[in-house]
Amino acid sequence: NYLDFGIPPGTPLSNGPLWFPGGGTSYEPPTATPTITPTPTNTPIPTATTPPQATSTPTPITPTPRPTHTPTATPTVPLPTATPTVPPYIP
């Protein structure tokens, strides 16, 4: 159950990117992406400012109190105790 790939002992398993023959493309290092220089645009000058809007304060919600349930005691029935039986005395 051993596969022998014919790699001599001590050989590094990778020294860079992997390339598979017949894979369709060869490895090419990534190129730097061009940076886009923003061009100046004509920004419109605001003609009027909008007055600030009034903010409303939310009304706090008061929780409705719920009745608390008091647990009722469950009566406990005493367990019957076993009466010891004494074997009859045979002289």
Secondary structure, DSSP 8 states (H G I E B T S, - for coil): --------TT--S-SS----TTSSS------------------------------------------------------------------
